[in-house]
Amino acid sequence: MSDYVYRQREGAEAFAPALFLFHGTGGDENQFFDLGQHLIPGARLIAPRGDVSEGGAARYFRRTGEGVYDMADLGRAVEKMTGFVKARVAEGQPRETIGLGYSNGANILASVAFEHPELFDRLVLMHPLIPFAPNDASGLAGRKVLITAGRRDPIAPAAETQKLADYFTRQGAEVTLHWHEGGHELRQDELAAIQLFLQN
């Protein structure tokens, strides 16, 4: 299984938290790297680049249309990303492992957590869209999850966001849902909510 192209910065101390950063469609390993340094100074940062191209735009898994996922390729991507995360964690033995993803990056992060809830202690899912019913995952109990979203998001509709939040709540996760009044864009109040979530 081939690895991902990725960018990494070592932590400031032994057992520093590991923060995995997952870009949106068309982004790359640099999209949230500076933000990661700002959110958790001293954390070990790991940012993989999606290995699928959609018209030249990097993604983590294929889709056949807007909001229509290639579920077989999503399964492939979940397996590959799980192996990548496990390998990077084993290298550093962090005291906490955190995942932060936007849009397609949030979708691969959530999908990995559904199947392997033990991998991440905290999840930050920015504008996710999960248009399928995940299986129950008792290992999500006690995990901390922040979902940020726009009430008028045409790509990740508010009703689907609420379904995802309800799913995590049913699994026993500690869920925080932050809304802004816009669409699929990231806003300052959203970033402030993420910073607060990660500092607590």
N, C-alpha and C positions, 0 to 999 in steps of 0.2 A: 504494500500500500504506500503510494507516494505521499510525501509530507506536503504541508502548505508552505508557500512563501510567507514569511512573517517578519515582523519587526519586534525587537525585544529590548527592554532596558532592565538591568539588574536592580534589585531592591537595595535600599540604603543600609540594610542590616540583615543579619541572618534571620530566616523565618519571616521575612517581611510579607505582608499580604500580597497575593497575586491577583492582578486585575486584568482579565481578558477583555479585549475590545473588539467588537464585531461591527464592521461598517455596513452601510446601506448599499443598495444597488447602485453601481457606478462609482462607489468609493474604493478605497484601498486601505492598506495597513496604516496609512498616515492620517486617515480621516479624524480619528478621535485620540490620537496619541498625545497631543498637547493637552487636550481636555483631561485625559487620564492622569497626567502629571499634576494638573491643577486640583483635581478632585481628591486624590490620595497621594500627597507628597511622600516620597520615599517608598512607594509601592513598587513591586516588580510588575512591569507592564508587558503584556504579550498580545500582539495584534496580528492575527492571520488574515491573509487576503483570500477572498473567495476564489474557488478553482473552476467556476463555470462562467462562460462568457455569453452574455445576451446582447447581441449586436455590438460587441466591444465593451459592454459594461460588466464589471465583475459582480458575481453573485455566489452564494454558497450552495444553491441547488436550483434546478431548472423549474420552469413553470410553462404552462401551455397557453396562458392568457393572464390578464390582470386578475389576481386573486384565485387563480386556478393552478394548483401545484401538481407537479409531476411527483406523485407520492413514492414511486419506486426510487427516483433520484433523491428525494428527501431522505428515504431510508439509508441510501448509500452515504449521503452527506452526514447524517447523524452518526453512523458507525465510524466514519473517517474522523469527524471532529472529536468524538469521544476519545479515540486513540490519541489524537493530538493533545487534547487537554490533559489526559492522564500522564502522558510523557513529559509535558512541561511542568506539571505539578510535582512529579517525582524528582525532577532536577533540582527543585528549590525547596521542597517541603514547607510551603507557606503555612502560617498559623491560620489564615483565612483565604478562601478562594472566592472571588467575586466575578460575575459576568455582567458586562454592559453591552447592549446591542441596540441598533437603530434599524427599524424597518426590516429588510431582509436579514440583517444581523440579529435583530431581536427574535425573528422567527426561527433561525437555526439554534439560537441560544435556548429558547423555550422548548424547542423540539428535543434537544439534547437533555434538558432537565426532565422532561416527561419520562424519558427512557432510563436516565441515570441521575436520579435526584440527589445522590450523594456527592456529585462532583462539585456543586457550587453551594456555598453557604448563603450567599445573597445574589439576587438577580435584579438588574435594572433593564426593563424592557420598554424601549421608547418606540411608540407607534407600531406595536406588533399587529399582525393579522394571522390568526390560526383558524382557517376555514374548515376545520374538521374537529371531531370530538376526540380529545386525547383519552387514553386509558387512565384509570385511576392509578395513582402513584403514592403509596403510603409514606414513602421516603421523603416526600415534600413537607411533611408535618414539621413545624418549627422553623422551616426555611423562611427567610425574609425576602419579600418580592415587592418591588416598586414598578408600577406600570404608569407610563405617562402617555397622554393622548390628546388629540384635538377633537372637540365635539363636532366639528364640521369636516373631519378628515374624509376625503372621497376615496382614499386607498384602503384605509383601515377604519371601517364604519364604527361609530360609537357603540352600537348594539353588540358587535363582535368583540369589542374591547371589554365590555361589561361581562360577556359570557366567559372570557378568559379569566378575568378577575374572580368571577364566581367559581370557576373551576379550581383555581389555586386555593380559594377559601375553603371549598369542600375537602380539599386534601389536607387541611390543617395548617397551611402556610400562613404567615403573618403578612397580609397584603395591604399595601398602600396604593391608592389609585389617585393620580393627579391629572386633572383636566385643564386644558386651556381652551379658549373660545375659537381657536383657528382651525387650520387643517393639518397637513402632514409635516409642516415645518417645525423645527425646534425653536422654542422661545425662551427668553431669559428666565421667566418665572419657573419654567420646567427645569432648566439647568440648576436653579436655586433649590428646587425640591430634591433633585438628585444629590446635590452636595449635602443637604441636610440629612438625607437618608443614609449616605455613606459615612457621615461624621458621627451619627448616633451609635 
